[in-house]
Amino acid sequence: MKTLIFEVQLLGHGSVSRTIEIPEAFSLMIEQGQDIEPTGAGSVKKTMVSEVWQKPGDRMVMLFDYGDDWRFTVLLKARGVEDKKKKYPAVLEKTGRAPKQYA
């Protein structure tokens, strides 16, 4: 199985980022009814992460919490190959200390 390696950076909170690796077959988690252009992929229940981020360098800003306005940049850094010994999703690298989510 192939994997996708992302750098995810929390915006507005200094240098807080994580490098994560997930199987390319993960589905995209977005509120139903939201437009995920530019792909035009339609239903998020059927949209795989690999359909949205297709090549290294593809980037998207994502809004996590509408009330607290947590925004992240999600950059596809590379493609990988699954390591049967690793549990996914996997955090490969951490930079900075994440703020408390619900303080």
The first five atom37 places (N, CA, C, CB, O) and aatype in JSON, in Angstrom:
{
  "aatype": [12, 11, 16, 10, 9, 13, 6, 19, 5, 10, 10, 7, 8, 7, 15, 19, 15, 1, 16, 9, 6, 9, 14, 6, 0, 13, 15, 10, 12, 9, 6, 5, 7, 5, 3, 9, 6, 14, 16, 7, 0, 7, 15, 19, 11, 11, 16, 12, 19, 15, 6, 19, 17, 5, 11, 14, 7, 3, 1, 12, 19, 12, 10, 13, 3, 18, 7, 3, 3, 17, 1, 13, 16, 19, 10, 10, 11, 0, 1, 7, 19, 6, 3, 11, 11, 11, 11, 18, 14, 0, 19, 10, 6, 11, 16, 7, 1, 0, 14, 11, 5, 18, 0],
  "atom_mask": [
    [1, 1, 1, 1, 1],
    [1, 1, 1, 1, 1],
    [1, 1, 1, 1, 1],
    [1, 1, 1, 1, 1],
    [1, 1, 1, 1, 1],
    [1, 1, 1, 1, 1],
    [1, 1, 1, 1, 1],
    [1, 1, 1, 1, 1],
    [1, 1, 1, 1, 1],
    [1, 1, 1, 1, 1],
    [1, 1, 1, 1, 1],
    [1, 1, 1, 0, 1],
    [1, 1, 1, 1, 1],
    [1, 1, 1, 0, 1],
    [1, 1, 1, 1, 1],
    [1, 1, 1, 1, 1],
    [1, 1, 1, 1, 1],
    [1, 1, 1, 1, 1],
    [1, 1, 1, 1, 1],
    [1, 1, 1, 1, 1],
    [1, 1, 1, 1, 1],
    [1, 1, 1, 1, 1],
    [1, 1, 1, 1, 1],
    [1, 1, 1, 1, 1],
    [1, 1, 1, 1, 1],
    [1, 1, 1, 1, 1],
    [1, 1, 1, 1, 1],
    [1, 1, 1, 1, 1],
    [1, 1, 1, 1, 1],
    [1, 1, 1, 1, 1],
    [1, 1, 1, 1, 1],
    [1, 1, 1, 1, 1],
    [1, 1, 1, 0, 1],
    [1, 1, 1, 1, 1],
    [1, 1, 1, 1, 1],
    [1, 1, 1, 1, 1],
    [1, 1, 1, 1, 1],
    [1, 1, 1, 1, 1],
    [1, 1, 1, 1, 1],
    [1, 1, 1, 0, 1],
    [1, 1, 1, 1, 1],
    [1, 1, 1, 0, 1],
    [1, 1, 1, 1, 1],
    [1, 1, 1, 1, 1],
    [1, 1, 1, 1, 1],
    [1, 1, 1, 1, 1],
    [1, 1, 1, 1, 1],
    [1, 1, 1, 1, 1],
    [1, 1, 1, 1, 1],
    [1, 1, 1, 1, 1],
    [1, 1, 1, 1, 1],
    [1, 1, 1, 1, 1],
    [1, 1, 1, 1, 1],
    [1, 1, 1, 1, 1],
    [1, 1, 1, 1, 1],
    [1, 1, 1, 1, 1],
    [1, 1, 1, 0, 1],
    [1, 1, 1, 1, 1],
    [1, 1, 1, 1, 1],
    [1, 1, 1, 1, 1],
    [1, 1, 1, 1, 1],
    [1, 1, 1, 1, 1],
    [1, 1, 1, 1, 1],
    [1, 1, 1, 1, 1],
    [1, 1, 1, 1, 1],
    [1, 1, 1, 1, 1],
    [1, 1, 1, 0, 1],
    [1, 1, 1, 1, 1],
    [1, 1, 1, 1, 1],
    [1, 1, 1, 1, 1],
    [1, 1, 1, 1, 1],
    [1, 1, 1, 1, 1],
    [1, 1, 1, 1, 1],
    [1, 1, 1, 1, 1],
    [1, 1, 1, 1, 1],
    [1, 1, 1, 1, 1],
    [1, 1, 1, 1, 1],
    [1, 1, 1, 1, 1],
    [1, 1, 1, 1, 1],
    [1, 1, 1, 0, 1],
    [1, 1, 1, 1, 1],
    [1, 1, 1, 1, 1],
    [1, 1, 1, 1, 1],
    [1, 1, 1, 1, 1],
    [1, 1, 1, 1, 1],
    [1, 1, 1, 1, 1],
    [1, 1, 1, 1, 1],
    [1, 1, 1, 1, 1],
    [1, 1, 1, 1, 1],
    [1, 1, 1, 1, 1],
    [1, 1, 1, 1, 1],
    [1, 1, 1, 1, 1],
    [1, 1, 1, 1, 1],
    [1, 1, 1, 1, 1],
    [1, 1, 1, 1, 1],
    [1, 1, 1, 0, 1],
    [1, 1, 1, 1, 1],
    [1, 1, 1, 1, 1],
    [1, 1, 1, 1, 1],
    [1, 1, 1, 1, 1],
    [1, 1, 1, 1, 1],
    [1, 1, 1, 1, 1],
    [1, 1, 1, 1, 1]
  ],
  "atom_positions": [
    [[0.84, -1.17, 0.0], [0.0, 0.0, 0.0], [0.89, 1.24, 0.0], [-0.96, 0.0, 1.21], [1.95, 1.26, 0.63]],
    [[0.44, 2.26, -0.71], [1.18, 3.52, -0.76], [0.7, 4.44, 0.36], [1.02, 4.2, -2.13], [-0.42, 4.31, 0.85]],
    [[1.57, 5.37, 0.74], [1.24, 6.34, 1.78], [1.48, 7.75, 1.26], [2.07, 6.09, 3.05], [2.13, 7.95, 0.24]],
    [[0.93, 8.71, 1.99], [1.15, 10.13, 1.71], [1.78, 10.75, 2.94], [-0.19, 10.84, 1.33], [1.35, 10.49, 4.06]],
    [[2.79, 11.58, 2.73], [3.48, 12.25, 3.82], [3.18, 13.73, 3.73], [5.03, 11.98, 3.77], [3.48, 14.39, 2.73]],
    [[2.58, 14.26, 4.8], [2.14, 15.65, 4.84], [2.89, 16.43, 5.9], [0.66, 15.73, 5.1], [3.27, 15.89, 6.94]],
    [[3.09, 17.73, 5.64], [3.5, 18.67, 6.68], [2.25, 19.51, 6.98], [4.74, 19.58, 6.22], [1.69, 20.15, 6.09]],
    [[1.84, 19.49, 8.24], [0.64, 20.21, 8.67], [1.09, 21.29, 9.65], [-0.41, 19.24, 9.34], [1.7, 20.99, 10.68]],
    [[0.79, 22.55, 9.32], [1.22, 23.67, 10.16], [0.01, 24.42, 10.67], [2.16, 24.61, 9.38], [-0.87, 24.79, 9.9]],
    [[-0.02, 24.66, 11.99], [-1.08, 25.43, 12.62], [-0.79, 26.9, 12.4], [-1.2, 25.1, 14.14], [0.27, 27.39, 12.8]],
    [[-1.71, 27.61, 11.77], [-1.5, 29.02, 11.45], [-1.82, 29.9, 12.66], [-2.36, 29.43, 10.25], [-2.75, 29.63, 13.41]],
    [[-1.03, 30.97, 12.82], [-1.28, 31.94, 13.87], [-0.79, 31.54, 15.25], [0.0, 0.0, 0.0], [-1.14, 32.19, 16.24]],
    [[0.01, 30.49, 15.35], [0.49, 30.02, 16.65], [1.99, 29.75, 16.61], [-0.26, 28.76, 17.08], [2.46, 28.78, 17.21]],
    [[2.74, 30.59, 15.93], [4.18, 30.4, 15.87], [4.56, 29.2, 15.01], [0.0, 0.0, 0.0], [3.92, 28.92, 14.0]],
    [[5.6, 28.52, 15.43], [6.12, 27.38, 14.66], [5.6, 26.07, 15.22], [7.67, 27.38, 14.66], [6.34, 25.33, 15.86]],
    [[4.34, 25.78, 14.97], [3.74, 24.53, 15.4], [3.41, 23.73, 14.15], [2.45, 24.77, 16.29], [2.56, 24.13, 13.35]],
    [[4.09, 22.59, 13.98], [3.82, 21.76, 12.81], [4.06, 20.3, 13.15], [4.71, 22.19, 11.62], [4.73, 19.95, 14.12]],
    [[3.48, 19.45, 12.31], [3.65, 18.01, 12.43], [3.83, 17.45, 11.04], [2.44, 17.34, 13.16], [3.17, 17.88, 10.09]],
    [[4.72, 16.48, 10.91], [4.84, 15.73, 9.68], [4.17, 14.39, 9.95], [6.35, 15.56, 9.22], [4.54, 13.66, 10.87]],
    [[3.18, 14.08, 9.13], [2.4, 12.86, 9.35], [2.4, 12.0, 8.09], [0.95, 13.2, 9.76], [2.57, 12.49, 6.97]],
    [[2.2, 10.71, 8.29], [2.11, 9.78, 7.17], [0.82, 8.98, 7.31], [3.36, 8.83, 7.11], [0.53, 8.43, 8.37]],
    [[0.06, 8.92, 6.23], [-1.22, 8.19, 6.23], [-1.32, 7.34, 4.97], [-2.42, 9.17, 6.34], [-0.7, 7.66, 3.96]],
    [[-2.11, 6.27, 5.02], [-2.36, 5.5, 3.8], [-3.12, 6.37, 2.79], [-3.16, 4.21, 4.11], [-3.98, 7.16, 3.19]],
    [[-2.81, 6.24, 1.51], [-3.47, 7.07, 0.51], [-4.96, 6.76, 0.38], [-2.79, 6.89, -0.82], [-5.68, 7.52, -0.26]],
    [[-5.42, 5.67, 0.96], [-6.83, 5.3, 0.87], [-7.7, 5.96, 1.94], [-6.96, 3.8, 0.98], [-8.89, 5.66, 2.02]],
    [[-7.14, 6.85, 2.77], [-7.95, 7.56, 3.77], [-8.97, 8.43, 3.06], [-7.06, 8.42, 4.7], [-8.7, 8.99, 2.0]],
    [[-10.16, 8.55, 3.66], [-11.16, 9.45, 3.08], [-10.98, 10.85, 3.63], [-12.59, 8.94, 3.39], [-10.42, 11.04, 4.71]],
    [[-11.44, 11.82, 2.88], [-11.33, 13.23, 3.25], [-12.41, 13.57, 4.25], [-11.43, 14.13, 2.0], [-13.58, 13.25, 4.03]],
    [[-12.05, 14.23, 5.33], [-13.03, 14.6, 6.35], [-13.32, 16.09, 6.27], [-12.52, 14.23, 7.76], [-12.55, 16.91, 6.78]],
    [[-14.42, 16.44, 5.65], [-14.87, 17.82, 5.52], [-16.36, 17.81, 5.84], [-14.58, 18.42, 4.08], [-17.05, 16.82, 5.59]],
    [[-16.85, 18.92, 6.38], [-18.29, 19.02, 6.63], [-19.06, 18.7, 5.35], [-18.66, 20.43, 7.15], [-18.69, 19.18, 4.28]],
    [[-20.1, 17.91, 5.46], [-20.92, 17.6, 4.3], [-21.5, 18.88, 3.72], [-22.04, 16.61, 4.66], [-21.89, 19.79, 4.46]],
    [[-21.55, 18.95, 2.41], [-22.11, 20.12, 1.74], [-21.07, 21.17, 1.4], [0.0, 0.0, 0.0], [-21.37, 22.1, 0.64]],
    [[-19.86, 21.05, 1.93], [-18.82, 22.02, 1.62], [-18.22, 21.7, 0.26], [-17.72, 22.03, 2.71], [-18.08, 20.53, -0.11]],
    [[-17.87, 22.72, -0.47], [-17.27, 22.57, -1.79], [-15.78, 22.32, -1.62], [-17.53, 23.83, -2.67], [-15.11, 23.07, -0.9]],
    [[-15.24, 21.3, -2.24], [-13.81, 21.02, -2.1], [-13.06, 21.33, -3.39], [-13.6, 19.55, -1.72], [-12.09, 20.65, -3.72]],
    [[-13.49, 22.36, -4.1], [-12.77, 22.78, -5.29], [-11.3, 22.95, -4.97], [-13.35, 24.08, -5.86], [-10.99, 23.25, -3.81]],
    [[-10.38, 22.78, -5.88], [-10.58, 22.74, -7.32], [-10.81, 21.36, -7.89], [-9.41, 23.34, -7.98], [-10.92, 21.23, -9.11]],
    [[-10.89, 20.32, -7.08], [-11.02, 18.98, -7.64], [-12.39, 18.67, -8.17], [-10.66, 17.98, -6.61], [-12.53, 17.9, -9.13]],
    [[-13.45, 19.28, -7.56], [-14.81, 18.97, -7.97], [-15.18, 17.53, -7.68], [0.0, 0.0, 0.0], [-16.02, 16.96, -8.37]],
    [[-14.56, 16.92, -6.66], [-14.72, 15.5, -6.39], [-16.1, 15.12, -5.88], [-13.7, 15.06, -5.4], [-16.46, 13.94, -5.94]],
    [[-16.89, 16.07, -5.38], [-18.23, 15.73, -4.93], [-18.27, 15.27, -3.49], [0.0, 0.0, 0.0], [-17.67, 15.9, -2.62]],
    [[-18.98, 14.18, -3.23], [-19.19, 13.67, -1.88], [-17.88, 13.37, -1.16], [-20.05, 12.43, -1.92], [-17.02, 12.67, -1.68]],
    [[-17.74, 13.92, 0.07], [-16.53, 13.65, 0.82], [-16.49, 12.23, 1.35], [-16.39, 14.62, 1.97], [-15.42, 11.71, 1.66]],
    [[-17.64, 11.59, 1.45], [-17.67, 10.2, 1.9], [-16.94, 9.29, 0.9], [-19.12, 9.72, 2.09], [-16.43, 8.24, 1.27]],
    [[-16.9, 9.7, -0.34], [-16.27, 8.89, -1.38], [-14.95, 9.49, -1.87], [-17.22, 8.74, -2.55], [-14.33, 8.94, -2.79]],
    [[-14.52, 10.6, -1.28], [-13.31, 11.28, -1.73], [-12.11, 10.84, -0.91], [-13.49, 12.8, -1.64], [-12.09, 11.0, 0.31]],
    [[-11.13, 10.29, -1.57], [-9.9, 9.87, -0.91], [-8.93, 11.05, -0.85], [-9.26, 8.67, -1.64], [-8.92, 11.91, -1.74]],
    [[-8.12, 11.07, 0.19], [-7.13, 12.13, 0.36], [-6.25, 12.23, -0.88], [-6.26, 11.86, 1.61], [-5.88, 13.33, -1.3]],
    [[-5.92, 11.09, -1.47], [-5.04, 11.07, -2.66], [-5.69, 11.7, -3.89], [-4.64, 9.65, -2.98], [-4.99, 12.02, -4.85]],
    [[-7.02, 11.89, -3.87], [-7.68, 12.57, -4.99], [-7.52, 14.08, -4.89], [-9.16, 12.21, -5.02], [-7.56, 14.78, -5.9]],
    [[-7.35, 14.59, -3.68], [-7.24, 16.03, -3.47], [-5.78, 16.48, -3.55], [-7.84, 16.42, -2.11], [-5.47, 17.45, -4.24]],
    [[-4.9, 15.78, -2.84], [-3.47, 16.05, -2.9], [-2.87, 15.01, -3.83], [-2.79, 16.01, -1.48], [-2.67, 13.86, -3.44]],
    [[-2.59, 15.41, -5.07], [-2.18, 14.44, -6.08], [-0.68, 14.37, -6.3], [-2.84, 14.76, -7.36], [-0.16, 13.32, -6.68]],
    [[0.01, 15.48, -6.07], [1.46, 15.47, -6.3], [2.16, 16.27, -5.21], [1.8, 16.05, -7.71], [1.58, 17.21, -4.66]],
    [[3.4, 15.9, -4.88], [4.15, 16.66, -3.89], [4.15, 18.15, -4.25], [5.58, 16.14, -3.77], [4.36, 18.53, -5.4]],
    [[3.92, 18.97, -3.23], [3.82, 20.42, -3.43], [2.38, 20.9, -3.39], [0.0, 0.0, 0.0], [2.13, 22.08, -3.17]],
    [[1.41, 20.0, -3.61], [0.0, 20.39, -3.5], [-0.26, 20.8, -2.06], [-0.97, 19.23, -3.94], [0.21, 20.16, -1.12]],
    [[-1.02, 21.9, -1.9], [-1.24, 22.49, -0.58], [-2.69, 22.96, -0.47], [-0.27, 23.67, -0.33], [-3.31, 23.35, -1.46]],
    [[-3.21, 22.91, 0.75], [-4.56, 23.4, 1.01], [-4.59, 24.0, 2.41], [-5.61, 22.26, 0.86], [-3.9, 23.52, 3.31]],
    [[-5.39, 25.04, 2.6], [-5.65, 25.56, 3.93], [-6.96, 24.93, 4.39], [-5.73, 27.14, 3.95], [-7.96, 24.96, 3.67]],
    [[-6.94, 24.37, 5.6], [-8.13, 23.7, 6.12], [-8.57, 24.39, 7.41], [-7.85, 22.2, 6.37], [-7.75, 24.8, 8.23]],
    [[-9.88, 24.5, 7.57], [-10.48, 25.06, 8.77], [-10.99, 23.9, 9.61], [-11.64, 26.07, 8.43], [-11.83, 23.12, 9.15]],
    [[-10.49, 23.77, 10.84], [-10.87, 22.65, 11.69], [-12.08, 22.97, 12.56], [-9.7, 22.25, 12.58], [-13.03, 22.18, 12.6]],
    [[-12.07, 24.08, 13.23], [-13.12, 24.39, 14.2], [-13.7, 25.76, 13.87], [-12.56, 24.36, 15.67], [-13.04, 26.79, 14.02]],
    [[-14.95, 25.77, 13.41], [-15.57, 27.03, 12.99], [-15.66, 28.02, 14.15], [-16.96, 26.77, 12.42], [-15.55, 29.23, 13.93]],
    [[-15.88, 27.55, 15.37], [-16.0, 28.44, 16.52], [-14.67, 29.03, 16.95], [0.0, 0.0, 0.0], [-14.59, 30.23, 17.24]],
    [[-13.63, 28.21, 17.0], [-12.32, 28.67, 17.44], [-11.41, 29.07, 16.28], [-11.64, 27.59, 18.25], [-10.32, 29.62, 16.51]],
    [[-11.84, 28.81, 15.05], [-11.11, 29.23, 13.86], [-9.69, 28.66, 13.78], [-11.04, 30.73, 13.81], [-8.74, 29.39, 13.51]],
    [[-9.55, 27.36, 14.03], [-8.26, 26.69, 13.9], [-8.01, 26.44, 12.41], [-8.21, 25.36, 14.73], [-8.74, 25.68, 11.77]],
    [[-6.98, 27.08, 11.88], [-6.63, 26.92, 10.47], [-5.26, 26.28, 10.34], [-6.65, 28.28, 9.74], [-4.34, 26.58, 11.1]],
    [[-5.16, 25.39, 9.36], [-3.93, 24.65, 9.12], [-3.59, 24.71, 7.64], [-4.06, 23.18, 9.58], [-4.48, 24.71, 6.79]],
    [[-2.29, 24.76, 7.33], [-1.87, 24.49, 5.95], [-1.48, 23.01, 5.92], [-0.67, 25.43, 5.49], [-0.81, 22.51, 6.82]],
    [[-1.9, 22.34, 4.87], [-1.61, 20.92, 4.7], [-0.88, 20.77, 3.37], [-2.93, 20.03, 4.75], [-1.47, 20.96, 2.3]],
    [[0.39, 20.43, 3.45], [1.27, 20.33, 2.28], [1.65, 18.87, 2.07], [2.53, 21.21, 2.45], [2.16, 18.21, 2.98]],
    [[1.4, 18.36, 0.86], [1.87, 17.02, 0.52], [3.36, 17.11, 0.21], [1.07, 16.42, -0.71], [3.77, 17.69, -0.79]],
    [[4.18, 16.52, 1.1], [5.64, 16.57, 0.94], [6.14, 15.47, 0.02], [6.32, 16.46, 2.29], [7.01, 15.69, -0.82]],
    [[5.58, 14.25, 0.2], [6.11, 13.11, -0.56], [5.12, 11.96, -0.52], [7.49, 12.66, 0.01], [4.14, 11.97, 0.23]],
    [[5.4, 10.98, -1.34], [4.66, 9.71, -1.31], [5.61, 8.66, -0.74], [4.15, 9.29, -2.76], [6.82, 8.72, -0.93]],
    [[5.03, 7.71, -0.04], [5.84, 6.66, 0.56], [5.23, 5.3, 0.32], [0.0, 0.0, 0.0], [4.27, 5.15, -0.43]],
    [[5.8, 4.32, 0.97], [5.33, 2.94, 0.9], [5.08, 2.47, 2.33], [6.36, 2.0, 0.15], [5.88, 2.72, 3.22]],
    [[3.96, 1.78, 2.52], [3.58, 1.33, 3.86], [4.64, 0.42, 4.47], [2.25, 0.6, 3.8], [5.18, -0.47, 3.81]],
    [[4.92, 0.67, 5.74], [5.8, -0.18, 6.54], [4.88, -1.02, 7.43], [6.84, 0.68, 7.39], [4.2, -0.47, 8.29]],
    [[4.85, -2.31, 7.23], [3.93, -3.2, 7.95], [4.12, -3.13, 9.47], [4.11, -4.64, 7.48], [3.22, -3.51, 10.22]],
    [[5.28, -2.67, 9.93], [5.56, -2.58, 11.35], [5.04, -1.27, 11.97], [7.05, -2.7, 11.59], [5.01, -1.13, 13.19]],
    [[4.63, -0.33, 11.13], [4.21, 1.0, 11.6], [2.7, 1.07, 11.71], [4.73, 2.1, 10.65], [1.98, 0.51, 10.88]],
    [[2.2, 1.77, 12.73], [0.77, 2.0, 12.91], [0.42, 3.36, 12.29], [0.37, 1.95, 14.42], [1.1, 4.36, 12.54]],
    [[-0.63, 3.38, 11.48], [-1.04, 4.6, 10.78], [-2.36, 5.12, 11.33], [-1.16, 4.34, 9.27], [-3.19, 4.33, 11.78]],
    [[-2.57, 6.43, 11.29], [-1.65, 7.48, 10.87], [-0.46, 7.57, 11.82], [-2.37, 8.84, 10.79], [-0.58, 7.26, 13.01]],
    [[0.68, 8.0, 11.28], [1.92, 8.08, 12.06], [2.44, 9.51, 12.08], [2.98, 7.12, 11.5], [2.46, 10.19, 11.05]],
    [[2.86, 9.96, 13.24], [3.53, 11.26, 13.36], [5.02, 10.99, 13.2], [3.2, 11.98, 14.75], [5.61, 10.26, 13.99]],
    [[5.6, 11.59, 12.18], [7.02, 11.37, 11.88], [7.91, 12.41, 12.53], [7.24, 11.38, 10.39], [9.06, 12.11, 12.89]],
    [[7.39, 13.64, 12.69], [8.19, 14.73, 13.22], [7.28, 15.76, 13.87], [9.05, 15.39, 12.11], [6.18, 16.02, 13.38]],
    [[7.74, 16.35, 14.98], [6.99, 17.41, 15.67], [7.87, 18.63, 15.81], [6.49, 16.93, 17.07], [9.05, 18.52, 16.13]],
    [[7.27, 19.81, 15.56], [7.96, 21.07, 15.78], [7.02, 21.95, 16.6], [8.37, 21.76, 14.43], [5.85, 22.12, 16.25]],
    [[7.53, 22.51, 17.67], [6.74, 23.4, 18.51], [5.76, 22.64, 19.4], [0.0, 0.0, 0.0], [5.53, 21.44, 19.24]],
    [[5.2, 23.39, 20.34], [4.24, 22.82, 21.28], [2.84, 23.22, 20.88], [4.55, 23.26, 22.72], [2.53, 24.41, 20.75]],
    [[1.99, 22.25, 20.68], [0.61, 22.52, 20.28], [-0.14, 23.18, 21.44], [-0.11, 21.21, 19.85], [0.01, 22.77, 22.59]],
    [[-0.95, 24.21, 21.13], [-1.75, 24.84, 22.19], [-2.88, 23.92, 22.61], [-2.32, 26.18, 21.71], [-3.24, 23.0, 21.88]],
    [[-3.43, 24.16, 23.8], [-4.59, 23.38, 24.24], [-5.74, 23.65, 23.3], [-4.98, 23.72, 25.71], [-6.02, 24.79, 22.95]],
    [[-6.39, 22.59, 22.91], [-7.48, 22.72, 21.94], [-8.7, 23.39, 22.55], [-7.86, 21.36, 21.38], [-9.25, 24.33, 21.97]],
    [[-9.13, 22.93, 23.69], [-10.32, 23.48, 24.31], [-9.99, 23.92, 25.72], [-11.47, 22.44, 24.32], [-10.15, 23.16, 26.68]],
    [[-9.52, 25.15, 25.85], [-9.09, 25.66, 27.16], [-10.21, 26.43, 27.83], [-7.85, 26.56, 27.01], [-10.03, 26.94, 28.94]]
  ]
}
